[in-house]
Amino acid sequence: MALTAKVEKQWEKDLVRMGLSSSQARDRTAPGPTKPTTVPTPTNSEPGSSGHSPAPIPPDGQEAYYGATHWTALLQHIREIQTALEPDPTVLPEPPEGGACSIGPDFLFGAVVAVSLPEVLSSLPPRQDLDKLLSVYFHARFSAAPFIHVGRFQREYEAFWKKPEGASFLWISILFSIISNATIIVRGKGSAGTLGLNRRLKEPSAYTGRAVQCLIKGDYLAAGTYSVEATILVAYTRVMGSKDMDPTLSNMFGVATRLAQRRGYHLDPKHLSTPISPFEAEMRRRAWFYCETFDLLLSFQLGMPAIVHESDGDARGPENHPDEDFDEDTITMPPPRPPTEPTPMLYYCWKSKLCRILRKVIRHALSPAQPAYAETCALNDALHTWHDELPATMRVRPIRATGFTEQNYTVMQRLMLELMYSKALCVLHRAYLSRDKADPRFAVSREICRDAALRVLDLHAEFDREASPGGRLYEDRYMLSSLTLHDFMIAAMVVCLDLNESTDTSDEDYERKMSALRTASEIWSNRSSCSRDARHAATVLRAMVQRLTSQRMCKSGSRTGDLRTATADVGGNGCCDQDPTSFSQPLAASPGLGDAGGGGVGCGQLYGMGIDHGFDFDYMTLDNALNDPSNLDWTLLDQYCMPDRSDQPAMDVSL
């Protein structure tokens, strides 16, 4: 039955009173044009001046996605109300400056000083220096964000210099995040002098601070154009600059993920009322991949389930399209490059597939109910299928055996894929190291877990060796993040747990595992003077190696003197009936490689992250836990691997 004119008029008044004009309601609910529309760009310049001229930004939020539970979605099913909502000539008042963040300090970044465009422009490096930094960033293929299309960004960059006042603050935030990342890379490589940037290059935190100010000035929480990309890059910059676990990152990427869902990035474009060009669809997939990946990895690091659920979206992963193969004017995307071509995007294609399996693995591992073993086997098969189908160009190989013409970012990409795969197997089967040990059905799971953990430690040792002076990756040692370092520590704890739980370990197998733990302990010790987490890890591993050695010697009936000798390599006294306080002295920080020329990557080579050496560590509690093998608990050890960060201040965005 058709609505009466009186009801139609009342509904229209209600909509306007709730903040939605008639024209807005029509634009949000009516089907869009069938031909591709001009893709929004980050400036407010007039369109049409050239083939790649920046187009105006639509009002923030108008292209947002509305799910079936949103009240405006119901209008699509009531044609009469759509007809009633004719264009409304009434001009609505402008929102207050600062938008959603104007009511007080930003909930994520705290009290951030408001910034004006002249202030922003005055803090940019000179154009000549900025061009060099952008070149450094986009050539660092392992670190450059794939959702920033090189060609489009360069065109927008040129338009920005011609008319800076026409740029949106969210795009400027992206620019400052890129500058900050480039600065981290330049400092990590030690190439500032070569580029002539020594005197003029500011600290990365200065550029990150501007990026945050522009993010808030651009009202990022309104989910407007480039809000997702700008938020991701601010968070990613913090990942790049941190060598310790940072719980704030999970919150930052959580907000970015929610913004992406608000804009429909998690869905195939066919579900959206606004037409999406092929170019924009691919770039949205890349941005959503970043949200999925960091949501997953950071949640895993904190021992929490991921925000993203598999059933909530159907967006495909990115495809093997290098940036030079398409742009904003592309009407039909070309076929993806074959997997035999190791383009920078090939890595993201396969990492996206692996992340979606790993997310299921982590949910499986964190489930409060004990999952059926059939589920474990199914996930194991999925991981092996992924690994079997991995293209040869992406398969890991010894770094020293890699061809001289292959780029270091390709070496790192292979290493990361193998590391994630091994970590997934380790986490999937870890529970069976200490559960149902007498049941032979789970023997395979225990073996898979052991092998995967040792594989991760081998990869750690190989990277550390090649990131040392003279190594293949020495100039690119900055590419290892705190997320990856956490994986190495998890693997070490799995090996410790296995040695503690196993009663029939052969001498050869025991020595293989202890050798891996000693190597890991040495690596962490070399980093302990520049990383809070590394110092924690070194202390835990030192105590674990010492205790495991003592237990082994006690089981074999050796004398106390033999025990002292056996544990000399880790600095312990090695007595089974030892006073618990004997292991309660802090581990002296070993000099970093940059300071003493020893083995491993030291703090002198890492981007300048300071360390508070005054943090508390309860050595007595740790030693008491290790005195009795039955007290060895995965959760307790994980807590020592991830020290409390509740006392850390919020992100410093001061300039």
Sequence and secondary structure as in RCSB ss.txt:
>XXXX:A:sequence
MALTAKVEKQWEKDLVRMGLSSSQARDRTAPGPTKPTTVPTPTNSEPGSSGHSPAPIPPDGQEAYYGATHWTALL
QHIREIQTALEPDPTVLPEPPEGGACSIGPDFLFGAVVAVSLPEVLSSLPPRQDLDKLLSVYFHARFSAAPFIHV
GRFQREYEAFWKKPEGASFLWISILFSIISNATIIVRGKGSAGTLGLNRRLKEPSAYTGRAVQCLIKGDYLAAGT
YSVEATILVAYTRVMGSKDMDPTLSNMFGVATRLAQRRGYHLDPKHLSTPISPFEAEMRRRAWFYCETFDLLLSF
QLGMPAIVHESDGDARGPENHPDEDFDEDTITMPPPRPPTEPTPMLYYCWKSKLCRILRKVIRHALSPAQPAYAE
TCALNDALHTWHDELPATMRVRPIRATGFTEQNYTVMQRLMLELMYSKALCVLHRAYLSRDKADPRFAVSREICR
DAALRVLDLHAEFDREASPGGRLYEDRYMLSSLTLHDFMIAAMVVCLDLNESTDTSDEDYERKMSALRTASEIWS
NRSSCSRDARHAATVLRAMVQRLTSQRMCKSGSRTGDLRTATADVGGNGCCDQDPTSFSQPLAASPGLGDAGGGG
VGCGQLYGMGIDHGFDFDYMTLDNALNDPSNLDWTLLDQYCMPDRSDQPAMDVSL
>XXXX:A:secstr
    HHHHHHHHHHHHHTT  HHHHHHHHS   SS      SB   TTSSTT       TTTT    TTSGGGGG
GG HHHHHH            TTGGGTTSSBTTTBS     HHHHHHTS  HHHHHHHHHHHHH TTTS TTS H
HHHHHHHHHHHH GGGB HHHHHHHHHHHHHHHHHHHHHT TTTTT TTT   HHHHHHHHHHHHHHTTGGG  T
THHHHHHHHHHHHHHT SS  THHHHHHHHHHHHHHHTTTTS GGG SS   HHHHHHHHHHHHHHHHHHHHHHH
HHT   S  GGG       S  GGG  TT SS      TTS  HHHHHHHHHHHHHHHHHHHHHHH SS   HHH
HHHHHHHHHHHHHHS GGGS   GGGS TTS HHHHHHHHHHHHHHHHHHHHHHGGGGTSSTT GGGHHHHHHHH
HHHHHHHHHHHHHHHHTSTTSTTGGGGGG  HHHHHHHHHHHHHHHHHHHH S   HHHHHHHHHHHHHHHHHHH
HHTTT HHHHHHHHHHHHHHHHHHHHHHHHTT  HHHHHHHTGGGT    TT  GGGG S       HHHH  SS
  GGGS      TT    HHHHHHHHHSGGG  HHHHHHHHS   TTS       
